[in-house]
Amino acid sequence: MNRNILIVDDERVICQHLKRVLEKEGYEVSVAGSGEEALQKLDAKAFKLAVVDIKMPGIDGLQLLDIIKKKYSDTSVVIMTAHGSIETAVSAMKRGAVDYLRKPFEIEEILLVVERVFERLNLLEENIYLKSQIEEKNRFGNIISQNHKMKNIFNIISTVAPTDSTVLIQGETGTGKELVARAIHYHSYRKGKRFVTINCGALPETLLESELFGHEKGSFTGAVRQKIGKFEYADGGTVFLDEIGDITPAMQVKLLRFLQEMEFERVGGNTTIGVDVRVICATNKNLQEEVREGRFREDLFYRINVVPINLPPLRERMEDLPLLALHFLRKYSEKMGKEITAISQDVLDKMMHYSWPGNVRELENIIERAVIMERSDTVTELDLPPEISSPVSKGVNVVSYSLPEWIEENEKSYLIEILERYHGNVEKARIQAGIGTKTFYRKLKKYN
């Protein structure tokens, strides 16, 4: 880290005195006799610290402080004042000064203040470096995790990316399925070609067919010109079919034929078109269950499920939450031009006790909102939505219950939820819960 200091004071004697004292301690010191001269020097060189007199002709110390905080945000400011009132110094601190000195001051005092500023800057830089190292160590593409399940997924991505195998990514909404698909594409030999995404669940069958395969002019009402479909557009690259579990039986047949032959006809056309694309599919549904229930073709399932990847929800990888939260904090702080560098421990504790039904996407949205609302350098409890900041779970006031009572209440809620998920099928619910048949029936009887 550079140790450059700028002294700004219209009294040259003070500037030269401070320059001599600080240079003896190994600092590199420049001086300016006015706010205007200081801005010229700041334009020409990067300074870690500016020691600024508060009362100067022209641009005074407080005005210079405001400009530095806005234009030269990497420069910390210490204010000097000979004009007595502690209120002036406090005002400067509120406007962004890191410390203040009252004239006349002793040499030891200025050295102590400067040393304290540089110690703080060193700690901040070390903290940022360590966080970046931790994040980089636990990163694959744009996916960040230190969870063992996710590390296994990183290994699968590395293994499958160089191949052309079809991949099926399953996971709850917001777990990062598209990030995994992009990581596979950008670690493959197709990375120089297009990565095309289409949400199969967002379009009716007729529009989806046209989007995937294209159409000829006049093939249906509104088809005023020929349209190139996503498979043709992505030739040589990768097509990501999100929410594949939502397509109709008729579209399942057409997609299966395409995957078998890598050929298709545009809607309303007779010419067979061959393409070379890799297909990656994703769904938040349990496709095995969909096959058993007859809603999804078994042959199509086996065709797209060559390499399965099952993404765990955030609640099953909570050790990643602080890492992800800090990553999003840095992302949105930079995007919004703010200097928010930390999340309070109280906030992190509450986050760690939240179930995150919206997964990583929900966490990112909450951190973005916190950055918008926060005015200090630390995210506080006030930035959190009520469902996190309030100590309530499923309508139960936690602090009014003993631990056994709380466990019992939440166990009951869990059993109700899991039975609803499997439409009252006790055996499927029992297997998902991971407990024996007798134990499961005993709990059903216990909770009526």
Secondary structure as UniProt FT lines:
FT   STRAND          4..8
FT   HELIX           12..24
FT   TURN            25..26
FT   STRAND          28..32
FT   HELIX           35..44
FT   STRAND          49..53
FT   HELIX           61..71
FT   TURN            73..74
FT   STRAND          76..81
FT   HELIX           86..94
FT   TURN            95..96
FT   STRAND          99..102
FT   HELIX           107..137
FT   STRAND          139..140
FT   TURN            141..142
FT   STRAND          143..144
FT   HELIX           148..160
FT   TURN            161..162
FT   STRAND          167..170
FT   TURN            173..174
FT   HELIX           177..186
FT   TURN            189..192
FT   STRAND          195..199
FT   HELIX           200..202
FT   HELIX           205..213
FT   STRAND          214..215
FT   TURN            217..218
FT   TURN            221..222
FT   STRAND          227..228
FT   HELIX           230..233
FT   TURN            234..236
FT   STRAND          238..242
FT   HELIX           244..246
FT   HELIX           249..261
FT   STRAND          263..264
FT   STRAND          273..274
FT   STRAND          278..283
FT   HELIX           287..292
FT   TURN            293..294
FT   HELIX           298..304
FT   STRAND          307..310
FT   HELIX           314..316
FT   HELIX           318..320
FT   HELIX           321..335
FT   TURN            336..337
FT   STRAND          342..343
FT   HELIX           345..352
FT   TURN            357..358
FT   HELIX           359..373
FT   STRAND          378..379
FT   HELIX           381..383
FT   HELIX           386..389
FT   STRAND          392..393
FT   TURN            394..395
FT   STRAND          396..397
FT   HELIX           398..400
FT   HELIX           403..421
FT   TURN            422..424
FT   HELIX           426..433
FT   HELIX           437..446
//
